[in-house]
Amino acid sequence: MTSYTDKGSKPDGGKFLCFDHIVFWVGNAKQAASYYCTRMGCQHIAYKGLETGSRNYAAHVVQQNKIRFVFVSAYEPNEKEVNLHVAKHGDGVKDVAFTVEDINVIVQKAKERGATLVRDIWEEQDEHGVVKFATVKTFGDTTHTFVQRSGYRGLFLPGYRASNRHDVLSDNLPPAKLDFIDHVVGNQPDLSMESAAKWYEKTLQFHRFWSVDDTQLHTEY
């Protein structure tokens, strides 16, 4: 392992606080959420779907301590975006969302440094407050959503309602004791890892923390 003491220049503004949530695009969101509750110790906390006015997608949110996963499925078989992603990748992560401060500065700097915006800053609100979002494209088909929720007091995000689902199996299972998302691995094609790391350093003003290469971590293949 190689550690880095030089964190580079201080970011021009904005702050990444933590992982906000991770979005999985899946074939069956309700079933995926149930699996994480009965096998991983999560609790079903929120839902968005036909009953809440979402006509095209169902989304189920599970949580354990500081970990939040959102499972999304399309209702219609001819829907393109989610269904084609699932056909190509299988059930998997589509978006890694960060809780941020000063989203305007983060997005502006990302634009100046060449980021591809999937969606520029927008707001959503309900009776619990206002949340600001922006989404950028990263490697492959993956995206990052920035979430500024400092003034929001709701359970999860606007558009979701509290879940009334409770799996009785959960009451009889030992606690999983998972606390927070430590890190997220982004697998890269051969010879693409360095450019992916540099994208984060340049575009999102991250600094390199540590690294390993194939002389330090490898299999017989």
Solvent accessible surface area in square Angstrom, and as a share of the most:
residue,aa,sasa,rsa
1,M,138,0.62
2,T,62,0.36
3,S,75,0.49
4,Y,80,0.30
5,T,136,0.79
6,D,114,0.59
7,K,135,0.57
8,G,55,0.53
9,S,105,0.68
10,K,179,0.76
11,P,65,0.41
12,D,85,0.44
13,G,23,0.22
14,G,26,0.25
15,K,111,0.47
16,F,55,0.23
17,L,84,0.42
18,C,73,0.44
19,F,48,0.20
20,D,1,0.00
21,H,12,0.05
22,I,11,0.05
23,V,20,0.12
24,F,29,0.12
25,W,30,0.10
26,V,5,0.03
27,G,57,0.54
28,N,75,0.39
29,A,3,0.02
30,K,118,0.50
31,Q,121,0.54
32,A,20,0.15
33,A,0,0.00
34,S,48,0.31
35,Y,123,0.47
36,Y,49,0.19
37,C,10,0.06
38,T,14,0.08
39,R,152,0.55
40,M,75,0.33
41,G,28,0.27
42,C,4,0.02
43,Q,89,0.40
44,H,28,0.12
45,I,27,0.14
46,A,1,0.00
47,Y,14,0.05
48,K,60,0.25
49,G,0,0.00
50,L,83,0.41
51,E,105,0.47
52,T,47,0.28
53,G,55,0.53
54,S,22,0.14
55,R,169,0.62
56,N,89,0.46
57,Y,65,0.25
58,A,12,0.10
59,A,2,0.02
60,H,6,0.03
61,V,0,0.00
62,V,0,0.00
63,Q,52,0.23
64,Q,18,0.08
65,N,86,0.44
66,K,145,0.61
67,I,14,0.07
68,R,44,0.16
69,F,32,0.13
70,V,3,0.02
71,F,2,0.01
72,V,18,0.11
73,S,10,0.06
74,A,21,0.16
75,Y,79,0.30
76,E,99,0.44
77,P,122,0.77
78,N,115,0.59
79,E,29,0.13
80,K,143,0.60
81,E,110,0.49
82,V,3,0.02
83,N,48,0.24
84,L,113,0.56
85,H,19,0.08
86,V,31,0.18
87,A,84,0.65
88,K,145,0.61
89,H,92,0.41
90,G,30,0.29
91,D,92,0.48
92,G,18,0.17
93,V,56,0.32
94,K,30,0.13
95,D,12,0.06
96,V,5,0.03
97,A,0,0.00
98,F,18,0.08
99,T,15,0.09
100,V,3,0.02
101,E,79,0.35
102,D,68,0.35
103,I,0,0.00
104,N,75,0.39
105,V,43,0.25
106,I,8,0.04
107,V,2,0.01
108,Q,88,0.39
109,K,49,0.21
110,A,0,0.00
111,K,85,0.36
112,E,109,0.49
113,R,77,0.28
114,G,58,0.55
115,A,14,0.11
116,T,81,0.47
117,L,47,0.23
118,V,87,0.50
119,R,127,0.46
120,D,65,0.34
121,I,56,0.28
122,W,46,0.16
123,E,101,0.45
124,E,64,0.29
125,Q,130,0.58
126,D,45,0.23
127,E,149,0.67
128,H,84,0.37
129,G,20,0.19
130,V,61,0.35
131,V,0,0.00
132,K,52,0.22
133,F,11,0.05
134,A,0,0.00
135,T,13,0.08
136,V,0,0.00
137,K,88,0.37
138,T,12,0.07
139,F,58,0.24
140,G,55,0.53
141,D,52,0.27
142,T,21,0.12
143,T,11,0.06
144,H,9,0.04
145,T,15,0.09
146,F,0,0.00
147,V,0,0.00
148,Q,41,0.18
149,R,38,0.14
150,S,89,0.57
151,G,49,0.47
152,Y,15,0.06
153,R,178,0.65
154,G,19,0.18
155,L,98,0.49
156,F,3,0.01
157,L,13,0.06
158,P,7,0.04
159,G,44,0.43
160,Y,42,0.16
161,R,113,0.41
162,A,71,0.55
163,S,27,0.17
164,N,135,0.69
165,R,86,0.31
166,H,110,0.49
167,D,49,0.26
168,V,108,0.62
169,L,93,0.46
170,S,22,0.14
171,D,99,0.51
172,N,124,0.64
173,L,76,0.38
174,P,107,0.68
175,P,102,0.64
176,A,42,0.32
177,K,165,0.70
178,L,67,0.33
179,D,66,0.34
180,F,113,0.47
181,I,31,0.16
182,D,104,0.54
183,H,123,0.55
184,V,61,0.35
185,V,105,0.61
186,G,28,0.27
187,N,133,0.68
188,Q,41,0.18
189,P,95,0.60
190,D,129,0.67
191,L,171,0.85
192,S,34,0.22
193,M,127,0.57
194,E,88,0.39
195,S,71,0.46
196,A,17,0.13
197,A,35,0.27
198,K,112,0.47
199,W,59,0.21
200,Y,36,0.14
201,E,59,0.26
202,K,119,0.50
203,T,2,0.01
204,L,7,0.03
205,Q,31,0.14
206,F,69,0.29
207,H,78,0.35
208,R,56,0.20
209,F,142,0.59
210,W,118,0.41
211,S,35,0.22
212,V,47,0.27
213,D,78,0.41
214,D,107,0.56
215,T,107,0.62
216,Q,85,0.38
217,L,129,0.64
218,H,129,0.58
219,T,99,0.58
220,E,157,0.70
221,Y,226,0.86
